[in-house]
């Protein structure tokens, strides 16, 4: 049961977008990610709970692929699990990632940044996920919301200072869960504090990710996800 619920809860870690408030134009000519082949980013993810850290390297290739009429640049990701692929697209001012959040779920197109949105601008999308395993069906619904907190932030990460960074906050709004089980199931109030910082040309330079989701099953509280990590750009080599 817990394994099934965990697969469902993974979907809430991302934010897609289709509805947004009217943005204030900032600097539409500035790119907040580099697609040039051979560009390399070295990241470290620190677990604030057990004080452990892991690293990974992201490298832009010269190969593209098309998904839902969008052309995505393929990036190689190398971490302790081995080599995998990530897919990124820039459509004028909208930044997308095509990714699979777990082995049990299909890949999604995620809009993670709008680089010409002003402070206070937001975009959101209703999210519906259904899973069936061993005759048990779980339905998860939520509204995913991104809000631009700052468009001119100065942030120092790993002794590197980045100017004109965009800070984006992610919120999970009104989540509900239901099942075909003959017992009540509900989601407890979510503990969350998710903020990402994107710098010109560098892309993601820092992400603070605090998310705790618990469910109430027959009056018993079960933790589904408890993630408290900070990801930092340690170094980069952009041609």
C-alpha positions in Angstrom: 0.0 0.0 0.0 2.7 2.4 1.0 4.7 1.6 -2.2 1.7 2.4 -4.3 1.0 5.6 -2.6 4.6 6.7 -2.9 4.5 6.3 -6.7 1.4 8.5 -6.8 2.9 11.1 -4.5 6.0 11.5 -6.7 4.0 13.3 -9.3 3.5 16.3 -7.0 7.2 17.1 -7.0 6.9 18.8 -10.4 5.0 21.7 -11.7 3.4 22.0 -15.1 1.6 25.1 -16.4 -1.2 26.1 -18.6 -2.9 29.0 -16.8 -1.0 32.1 -15.8 -1.6 35.6 -14.7 -0.7 38.5 -16.9 3.1 39.0 -16.6 5.1 42.2 -16.4 7.7 42.1 -19.1 11.2 42.1 -17.6 14.0 41.2 -20.1 12.7 38.8 -22.7 16.1 38.8 -24.5 18.0 37.1 -21.6 18.3 33.3 -21.7 18.1 31.5 -18.4 19.6 28.3 -19.7 22.3 27.3 -22.2 21.5 24.6 -24.8 25.0 24.7 -26.4 26.5 21.3 -27.0 29.4 20.5 -24.5 28.1 22.7 -21.7 28.6 21.1 -18.4 27.0 21.7 -14.9 28.2 20.0 -11.7 25.6 19.9 -8.9 25.5 18.8 -5.3 22.4 17.8 -3.4 22.6 18.0 0.3 20.1 16.1 2.5 19.2 18.4 5.4 17.8 15.5 7.4 20.6 13.1 7.5 23.4 15.6 6.4 24.5 13.4 3.5 25.3 14.7 0.0 25.3 13.4 -3.5 26.6 14.9 -6.7 25.7 14.7 -10.4 26.9 16.2 -13.7 24.7 17.5 -16.5 26.1 17.7 -20.0 24.4 19.2 -23.1 24.6 17.0 -26.2 24.3 18.1 -29.8 21.2 15.9 -30.3 17.5 16.9 -30.3 14.3 14.9 -30.1 10.7 16.0 -30.7 8.0 15.5 -28.1 4.4 16.8 -28.7 5.7 19.2 -31.4 8.4 20.7 -29.2 12.1 20.1 -30.0 14.0 19.1 -26.9 17.7 19.2 -26.5 19.0 15.9 -24.9 21.3 16.3 -21.8 23.3 13.5 -20.3 23.0 13.1 -16.5 25.7 11.2 -14.7 25.2 10.3 -11.0 25.8 7.4 -8.7 23.0 5.4 -10.5 24.8 5.7 -13.8 24.0 7.6 -17.0 20.6 8.8 -17.9 19.0 11.4 -20.2 17.2 14.7 -19.4 15.3 16.7 -22.0 15.0 20.5 -22.1 13.2 23.0 -24.4 13.1 26.8 -24.6 10.0 28.1 -26.4 10.6 31.9 -26.6 10.1 32.8 -22.9 8.8 29.4 -21.6 11.1 26.8 -20.3 10.1 23.1 -20.4 11.5 19.8 -19.1 10.3 16.4 -20.4 10.9 13.9 -17.6 9.6 10.8 -16.0 9.1 11.1 -12.2 9.1 7.4 -11.5 9.3 4.1 -13.3 5.6 3.6 -12.7 4.5 6.9 -14.3 4.7 8.2 -17.9 6.9 11.2 -18.7 5.5 14.7 -18.6 6.1 18.1 -20.1 6.8 20.4 -17.2 7.0 24.2 -17.6 9.3 25.2 -14.8 10.1 28.9 -15.7 8.8 31.9 -17.6 11.7 34.3 -17.9 9.7 37.4 -18.9 7.1 37.1 -16.0 7.1 39.9 -13.4 7.2 39.6 -9.6 3.9 38.1 -8.5 3.1 36.4 -11.8 2.1 32.8 -11.6 1.0 29.8 -13.6 -0.9 26.7 -12.5 -2.5 23.5 -13.7 -4.9 21.0 -12.2 -3.2 17.6 -11.9 -5.0 14.3 -11.9 -3.2 11.0 -11.4 -4.7 7.6 -11.2 -2.9 4.4 -10.3 -4.1 0.8 -10.2 -2.1 -2.0 -8.6 -3.3 -5.4 -7.4 -6.9 -4.2 -7.8 -6.3 -1.1 -5.6 -7.0 2.2 -7.4 -5.7 5.5 -6.1 -6.7 8.9 -7.5 -4.7 12.0 -6.7 -5.8 15.5 -7.5 -4.1 18.8 -6.8 -3.4 22.3 -8.3 0.2 23.0 -9.0 1.2 26.6 -8.8 4.5 28.5 -9.6 4.9 32.1 -8.4 7.7 34.5 -9.4 9.1 35.8 -6.1 12.0 37.9 -7.5 13.4 38.8 -10.9 16.5 40.6 -9.8 17.9 38.5 -7.0 21.6 38.3 -6.2 22.5 34.9 -4.8 25.9 33.3 -3.8 26.2 29.6 -4.3 29.4 27.6 -3.7 31.4 30.9 -3.6 29.9 32.0 -7.0 27.7 35.1 -7.1 24.9 35.3 -9.6 23.1 38.5 -10.4 19.6 39.0 -12.0 18.5 35.6 -10.8 14.8 34.7 -11.0 13.3 33.1 -7.8 10.3 30.8 -8.3 8.2 29.3 -5.5 6.3 26.0 -6.0 3.1 25.3 -4.1 0.8 22.3 -4.0 -2.7 23.6 -3.6 -5.9 21.7 -2.5 -4.6 18.1 -2.8 -7.0 15.3 -2.4 -6.7 11.5 -2.5 -9.3 8.8 -3.0 -9.4 5.1 -3.5 -11.7 2.1 -4.1 -10.9 0.8 -0.7 -13.9 0.6 1.7 -12.1 2.8 4.2 -11.7 6.6 4.4 -8.4 8.0 3.2 -7.3 11.7 3.2 -4.2 13.9 3.0 -3.0 15.8 6.0 -2.0 19.4 5.7 1.1 19.6 3.6 4.4 21.0 4.9 6.2 22.6 2.0 8.8 25.3 1.2 10.1 24.9 -2.4 12.1 27.6 -4.0 14.3 27.5 -7.1 16.7 30.2 -8.4 17.7 30.5 -12.1 20.6 32.7 -13.3 21.1 34.1 -16.8 22.8 31.5 -19.1 23.4 29.1 -16.2 19.8 27.9 -15.6 19.2 26.3 -12.2 21.8 27.5 -9.6 20.0 26.5 -6.4 16.9 24.7 -5.3 15.6 24.4 -1.7 13.1 21.6 -1.4 11.1 20.9 1.7 8.1 18.7 1.2 6.3 16.4 3.7 3.1 14.6 2.7 1.2 12.4 5.2 -2.1 10.5 4.7 -4.7 9.5 7.2 -5.8 5.9 6.7 -8.3 4.6 9.2 -7.2 7.2 11.7 -3.5 6.3 11.4 -1.1 8.9 10.0 1.4 7.5 7.5 4.2 9.5 5.9 4.3 9.2 2.2 7.1 11.5 1.3 9.6 13.5 3.4 12.1 15.4 1.4 14.3 18.2 2.8 17.1 18.8 0.4 19.1 21.7 -1.1 20.6 21.4 -4.6 23.5 23.8 -5.5 25.4 24.5 -8.7 29.0 23.8 -7.7 30.7 24.7 -11.0 29.9 24.9 -14.7 31.8 25.0 -18.0 29.8 26.7 -20.7 31.5 27.3 -24.1 
